[in-house]
Amino acid sequence: MPQLQRCPLCSTDCPSNEGAWFYRDSRRVYLRCSCCYLIFVPPEFHLTAKQERAEYDLHDNQSNDLGYRRFLGRLYEPLVARLAPAAKGLDFGCGPGPTLSVMLQEAGFSVALYDVFYVPDRAVLGAQYDFITATEVVEHLHDPQLQLAQLWDCLVDTGVLAIMTKLALDADAFSRWHYKNDQTHVCFFSRQTFEFLAERFNATLEFMADDVVFLTKNKT
């Protein structure tokens, strides 16, 4: 492994020698950026696209699953409370069984879909939206700096990027954290990481729940 690894969120060069590891388990090394505090897995430990797709194919999320709807409700409810009637949105990383988009459409909103494996229609990434949702997505991103910037550019002024992801804590908690054990998870965000993003994007940051974060685009 190179002695320096570029942080995939802010491009800071991070030492990657053994003494600089944030954590290591039997399969992977985890580094933490000293600038944006993202915890990330170096690329040499990433799954191939084929392996990653095979993991996602095992997911069985269905739009009529009431338990799954309750889970998504932690993001859905505060988002719907602030949307204007007929707001237009994008469900980024909708997966093989889009559900949040169905819930939002039932509430009267129009929602486009994008998923790199299941709905790879890049044309939707050229449109403008009042809101973008990314539920259990950002932890999978291999290039979050580019991908989050692209999403941010798709938002109109006062638009909201609504993210659901588990937040990383300290090294001791990380060592016992089930979330890191999913090999498709390669980026782990903390409150400090989202504070960094809010400053970079000149956004208003709100923590809506333990795993729900809203970044709202301020008027230019």
Backbone torsions as a table, in degrees:
resi	resn	phi	psi	omega
1	MET	NA	136.4	178.8
2	PRO	-57.4	156.8	-179.5
3	GLN	-73.1	-19.9	175.8
4	LEU	-127.4	139.2	175.6
5	GLN	-123.3	132.8	179.2
6	ARG	-74.7	128.2	175.2
7	CYS	-62.8	127.7	-177.4
8	PRO	-73.6	-6.3	-179.9
9	LEU	-102.9	-37.4	-175.5
10	CYS	-127.7	-0.6	176.5
11	SER	71.3	10.2	174.6
12	THR	-67.0	138.4	175.4
13	ASP	-77.6	121.5	-175.9
14	CYS	-111.6	128.7	176.0
15	PRO	-57.2	138.5	-177.7
16	SER	-127.3	15.4	173.3
17	ASN	-70.1	161.7	-171.6
18	GLU	-53.7	-38.8	-178.3
19	GLY	-68.4	-14.9	-177.4
20	ALA	-100.2	-0.5	-178.7
21	TRP	-65.3	138.0	173.2
22	PHE	-73.6	-39.3	179.0
23	TYR	-164.4	156.3	172.3
24	ARG	-143.4	136.3	172.3
25	ASP	-116.2	-165.4	-174.4
26	SER	-72.0	-13.0	-175.6
27	ARG	-115.9	-30.6	-169.1
28	ARG	-145.1	161.6	171.7
29	VAL	-106.1	145.5	178.5
30	TYR	-125.7	128.8	177.9
31	LEU	-112.1	154.4	174.7
32	ARG	-124.0	128.8	-179.7
33	CYS	-73.5	135.0	179.8
34	SER	-80.4	-9.0	-179.3
35	CYS	-96.4	-56.2	-175.9
36	CYS	-105.0	-5.9	176.7
37	TYR	67.7	14.5	172.3
38	LEU	-66.0	134.6	169.9
39	ILE	-96.5	127.1	-174.2
40	PHE	-140.4	155.1	177.9
41	VAL	-96.9	124.7	179.0
42	PRO	-58.7	150.0	-172.5
43	PRO	-56.1	-30.9	-177.0
44	GLU	-66.6	-11.5	177.9
45	PHE	-102.3	2.2	-179.5
46	HIS	-73.9	149.3	170.2
47	LEU	-70.2	156.8	170.5
48	THR	-71.7	164.0	178.4
49	ALA	-59.4	-37.8	179.5
50	LYS	-65.2	-43.4	178.2
51	GLN	-64.8	-41.0	-179.1
52	GLU	-64.2	-46.1	178.9
53	ARG	-59.8	-39.6	179.8
54	ALA	-61.7	-36.1	177.3
55	GLU	-67.2	-43.5	-178.7
56	TYR	-67.7	-30.8	179.1
57	ASP	-64.4	-18.1	178.6
58	LEU	-79.9	-15.1	-179.3
59	HIS	-68.6	142.9	-178.2
60	ASP	-131.1	52.8	178.7
61	ASN	-85.2	124.9	-177.9
62	GLN	-121.2	145.5	-175.0
63	SER	-69.0	-16.2	178.5
64	ASN	-98.1	9.1	179.5
65	ASP	-83.1	109.1	-175.3
66	LEU	-64.8	-35.3	177.7
67	GLY	-64.3	-41.5	178.5
68	TYR	-67.0	-38.4	176.7
69	ARG	-62.8	-40.1	177.6
70	ARG	-63.2	-40.6	177.2
71	PHE	-58.9	-48.2	179.4
72	LEU	-69.7	-20.4	-178.7
73	GLY	-59.5	-25.2	178.9
74	ARG	-62.9	-28.6	174.8
75	LEU	-95.6	-41.6	-176.0
76	TYR	-58.0	-48.1	-173.1
77	GLU	-63.9	-50.3	178.4
78	PRO	-68.6	-26.0	178.5
79	LEU	-70.7	-49.3	-178.7
80	VAL	-61.6	-33.1	-178.5
81	ALA	-63.3	-21.7	-176.8
82	ARG	-111.1	-5.2	-177.5
83	LEU	-80.8	142.5	172.8
84	ALA	-74.7	154.1	178.0
85	PRO	-54.8	139.2	177.4
86	ALA	64.9	23.8	175.4
87	ALA	-61.1	151.1	-176.3
88	LYS	-110.3	131.8	-176.4
89	GLY	-136.2	174.7	177.6
90	LEU	-131.4	129.0	172.9
91	ASP	-98.0	100.9	-175.0
92	PHE	-89.8	124.5	-177.1
93	GLY	77.2	46.2	-172.2
94	CYS	-70.5	-17.3	177.6
95	GLY	75.8	-174.8	-175.9
96	PRO	-76.3	-15.9	-179.7
97	GLY	-131.9	72.7	-177.3
98	PRO	-51.8	130.2	-178.1
99	THR	-130.0	-46.9	178.9
100	LEU	-58.6	-40.4	178.9
101	SER	-62.2	-37.7	177.9
102	VAL	-64.5	-44.1	178.8
103	MET	-60.3	-42.4	-179.4
104	LEU	-69.7	-37.8	177.1
105	GLN	-65.9	-37.4	176.6
106	GLU	-62.1	-28.2	179.4
107	ALA	-87.3	2.0	173.7
108	GLY	101.6	8.8	-179.1
109	PHE	-101.2	148.9	175.2
110	SER	-92.3	136.0	-174.1
111	VAL	-136.5	122.3	172.2
112	ALA	-87.5	159.0	-177.7
113	LEU	-119.7	142.5	169.9
114	TYR	-145.1	135.3	171.3
115	ASP	-152.1	131.5	-173.8
116	VAL	-60.6	-28.2	-179.7
117	PHE	-100.4	-37.5	-168.6
118	TYR	-106.7	-29.4	177.1
119	VAL	-138.5	69.0	-172.3
120	PRO	-81.8	51.2	-179.5
121	ASP	-92.6	92.3	-175.0
122	ARG	-70.1	-12.8	178.4
123	ALA	-60.3	-32.2	-177.9
124	VAL	-69.2	-17.8	179.7
125	LEU	-80.9	-1.1	176.6
126	GLY	-101.8	1.3	-179.0
127	ALA	-95.2	175.1	178.3
128	GLN	-112.7	142.9	-173.9
129	TYR	-135.9	152.1	173.4
130	ASP	-79.8	-25.8	177.9
131	PHE	-152.5	150.2	174.2
132	ILE	-131.9	131.4	177.0
133	THR	-108.9	144.7	175.9
134	ALA	-142.8	91.2	-176.2
135	THR	-99.2	120.3	-178.0
136	GLU	52.9	50.5	-176.2
137	VAL	-123.9	-46.5	-168.8
138	VAL	-63.4	-25.0	179.1
139	GLU	-70.3	-13.7	179.7
140	HIS	-94.4	-10.8	-170.1
141	LEU	-70.9	130.8	177.3
142	HIS	-85.4	-24.4	179.1
143	ASP	-134.2	68.3	-175.0
144	PRO	-62.9	-28.6	178.5
145	GLN	-60.2	-50.1	-179.5
146	LEU	-70.5	-46.0	-172.5
147	GLN	-69.0	-40.3	178.1
148	LEU	-70.7	-35.5	176.7
149	ALA	-64.4	-38.5	177.5
150	GLN	-62.6	-43.5	178.8
151	LEU	-64.5	-41.6	-179.1
152	TRP	-60.5	-39.0	179.2
153	ASP	-68.3	-18.6	179.0
154	CYS	-82.8	-8.7	-177.6
155	LEU	-89.4	139.3	170.6
156	VAL	-74.8	166.5	173.5
157	ASP	-56.8	136.6	-176.5
158	THR	72.8	4.7	175.3
159	GLY	-70.0	158.9	-175.6
160	VAL	-123.4	133.3	170.4
161	LEU	-97.8	110.8	-174.9
162	ALA	-104.1	115.5	-172.3
163	ILE	-117.4	136.4	170.7
164	MET	-118.7	120.4	176.8
165	THR	-161.6	147.6	176.8
166	LYS	-70.5	138.9	-177.1
167	LEU	-94.5	133.5	178.8
168	ALA	-74.2	146.1	177.2
169	LEU	-113.3	-139.1	-177.5
170	ASP	-84.9	177.5	-175.0
171	ALA	-63.0	-37.2	-179.9
172	ASP	-64.6	-46.0	178.1
173	ALA	-65.0	-37.8	-179.7
174	PHE	-61.9	-38.7	-177.3
175	SER	-62.6	-24.9	-177.7
176	ARG	-106.5	7.4	-170.0
177	TRP	-85.3	120.7	179.8
178	HIS	-63.8	-27.4	-172.4
179	TYR	-61.6	-32.0	-178.1
180	LYS	-74.0	-16.2	-173.5
181	ASN	-77.7	-15.2	175.1
182	ASP	-77.4	115.6	-174.8
183	GLN	-70.7	-10.0	173.3
184	THR	-82.6	-10.3	176.7
185	HIS	-87.3	115.5	-175.8
186	VAL	-123.8	-7.4	177.8
187	CYS	-133.8	133.1	-177.8
188	PHE	-127.2	118.8	-173.7
189	PHE	-96.7	145.9	174.2
190	SER	-118.7	175.7	175.1
191	ARG	-57.7	-40.1	180.0
192	GLN	-63.5	-36.0	178.8
193	THR	-64.2	-42.8	179.4
194	PHE	-70.4	-31.4	173.9
195	GLU	-63.7	-39.4	175.4
196	PHE	-60.9	-47.1	-179.8
197	LEU	-62.1	-41.3	-180.0
198	ALA	-61.0	-40.3	178.4
199	GLU	-68.1	-43.0	-179.4
200	ARG	-63.1	-40.5	-177.5
201	PHE	-89.4	-2.5	-173.0
202	ASN	53.0	52.8	-175.1
203	ALA	-111.8	157.8	169.1
204	THR	-88.5	125.6	-174.7
205	LEU	-106.0	132.4	176.1
206	GLU	-136.8	132.1	172.5
207	PHE	-96.6	107.6	-172.5
208	MET	-87.2	-24.6	177.3
209	ALA	-159.4	178.7	-178.2
210	ASP	-58.5	-27.9	-177.2
211	ASP	-128.0	20.1	-179.3
212	VAL	-126.3	125.8	-176.6
213	VAL	-129.6	132.6	175.3
214	PHE	-112.2	130.6	170.5
215	LEU	-115.0	115.8	-176.9
216	THR	-105.8	133.4	-176.2
217	LYS	-79.5	119.9	179.2
218	ASN	-74.6	153.3	179.0
219	LYS	-64.2	138.1	179.3
220	THR	-91.6	NA	NA
